Amino acid sequence: MTGKRIIDANEIVSKVKSLNGHEMLKEIVQVVVQELLEAERDNHVGVDAYSRGVERNDIRSGYKDRTLATLLGDVRLRKPQTRNGMHSEILDNYTRIDQSVLTMAAEMYAKGVSTRKVEDLLKRR
């Protein structure tokens, strides 16, 4: 695979100027995670887009819109897909909430906080 995707620095700088600090971090997370997902699919397929070869392991098959809940807020992603199915190590299937939120809920429950109070706190996020 010869073509490597690079995050366009000029595009990031223009977005940074137009966004506040919180939105800027959210945008950076979105761009970086999206690029990681694309690289993961490229690695899984084995060849560049529109290329043919014996190294091909699978075929690209579009995207599926996903929303990832993080401490910065919801991040919209386009999860790349392949024809035979690809398991992403970056974004687990059906994961829609940041792992830190689940850890926090488990710790609160272990310390005796009622499930109703835990539910109320999670709804505020």
C-alpha positions as CSV (number, residue, x, y, z in Angstrom):
1,M,0.0,0.0,0.0
2,T,1.6,3.2,-1.1
3,G,-0.8,6.0,-0.5
4,K,-0.9,7.2,3.1
5,R,-3.6,9.6,4.3
6,I,-2.3,12.6,6.2
7,I,-4.4,15.0,8.2
8,D,-4.3,18.4,6.4
9,A,-2.7,20.8,8.9
10,N,-4.2,23.9,7.1
11,E,-7.7,22.4,7.5
12,I,-7.2,21.8,11.2
13,V,-5.8,25.3,11.7
14,S,-8.8,26.9,10.0
15,K,-11.2,24.8,12.1
16,V,-9.3,25.7,15.3
17,K,-9.7,29.4,14.6
18,S,-13.5,29.0,14.1
19,L,-14.2,26.8,17.2
20,N,-14.1,27.3,20.9
21,G,-11.8,25.2,23.1
22,H,-14.3,22.4,23.9
23,E,-15.5,22.1,20.3
24,M,-12.0,22.2,19.0
25,L,-11.0,19.2,21.1
26,K,-14.1,17.3,20.0
27,E,-13.3,18.0,16.4
28,I,-9.7,16.9,16.8
29,V,-10.9,13.6,18.4
30,Q,-13.3,13.1,15.5
31,V,-10.7,13.6,12.8
32,V,-8.1,11.5,14.6
33,V,-10.4,8.6,15.3
34,Q,-11.8,8.7,11.7
35,E,-8.3,8.5,10.3
36,L,-7.4,5.6,12.6
37,L,-10.5,3.7,11.4
38,E,-9.6,4.3,7.8
39,A,-6.1,3.1,8.4
40,E,-7.4,0.0,10.2
41,R,-9.6,-0.8,7.2
42,D,-6.8,-0.2,4.7
43,N,-4.5,-2.6,6.7
44,H,-7.3,-5.2,6.9
45,V,-8.0,-5.1,3.1
46,G,-4.3,-5.2,2.3
47,V,-4.2,-3.0,-0.8
48,D,-4.9,0.7,-1.6
49,A,-8.4,1.7,-2.8
50,Y,-9.2,0.8,-6.4
51,S,-6.1,-1.5,-6.5
52,R,-6.1,-5.2,-7.4
53,G,-3.6,-7.8,-6.3
54,V,-3.1,-11.1,-4.6
55,E,-2.5,-9.3,-1.3
56,R,-6.2,-8.3,-1.2
57,N,-7.8,-9.9,1.9
58,D,-11.3,-8.3,1.6
59,I,-13.2,-5.7,-0.3
60,R,-14.2,-2.2,0.9
61,S,-17.9,-1.9,1.3
62,G,-18.9,1.7,2.3
63,Y,-19.5,3.2,5.7
64,K,-21.9,3.0,8.6
65,D,-22.7,6.2,10.6
66,R,-21.9,5.8,14.3
67,T,-22.0,8.1,17.2
68,L,-19.5,7.7,20.0
69,A,-20.4,9.3,23.4
70,T,-17.3,10.8,25.0
71,L,-16.5,13.2,27.8
72,L,-16.4,15.9,25.2
73,G,-19.9,15.0,23.9
74,D,-21.2,12.9,21.0
75,V,-18.6,12.4,18.2
76,R,-20.1,11.4,14.8
77,L,-18.0,8.9,12.9
78,R,-18.3,7.0,9.6
79,K,-17.2,3.4,10.5
80,P,-15.6,1.8,7.4
81,Q,-17.0,-1.6,6.4
82,T,-15.8,-4.5,4.4
83,R,-17.7,-7.1,2.4
84,N,-16.6,-10.0,4.6
85,G,-16.9,-8.0,7.8
86,M,-14.0,-6.5,9.8
87,H,-13.7,-6.3,13.6
88,S,-12.4,-2.9,14.6
89,E,-10.0,-2.9,17.6
90,I,-10.4,0.9,17.8
91,L,-14.2,1.1,17.9
92,D,-15.8,-2.1,19.2
93,N,-19.1,-3.2,17.7
94,Y,-22.1,-1.6,19.5
95,T,-19.9,0.5,21.7
96,R,-21.7,3.8,22.0
97,I,-20.4,5.1,25.3
98,D,-17.0,6.0,26.6
99,Q,-15.4,3.3,28.7
100,S,-14.7,5.8,31.5
101,V,-18.5,6.3,32.0
102,L,-19.0,2.6,32.5
103,T,-16.1,2.4,34.9
104,M,-17.5,5.3,36.9
105,A,-20.9,3.7,37.1
106,A,-19.4,0.4,38.3
107,E,-17.4,2.2,41.0
108,M,-20.4,4.1,42.2
109,Y,-22.4,0.9,42.4
110,A,-19.6,-0.9,44.3
111,K,-19.5,1.9,46.8
112,G,-23.2,1.5,47.6
113,V,-24.7,4.3,45.6
114,S,-28.2,3.3,44.6
115,T,-28.9,2.3,41.0
116,R,-31.5,5.0,40.7
117,K,-28.9,7.7,41.7
118,V,-26.4,6.1,39.2
119,E,-29.0,6.3,36.5
120,D,-29.8,9.9,37.3
121,L,-26.1,10.9,37.1
122,L,-25.6,9.1,33.8
123,K,-28.6,10.9,32.3
124,R,-27.0,14.2,33.1
125,R,-24.0,13.5,30.9
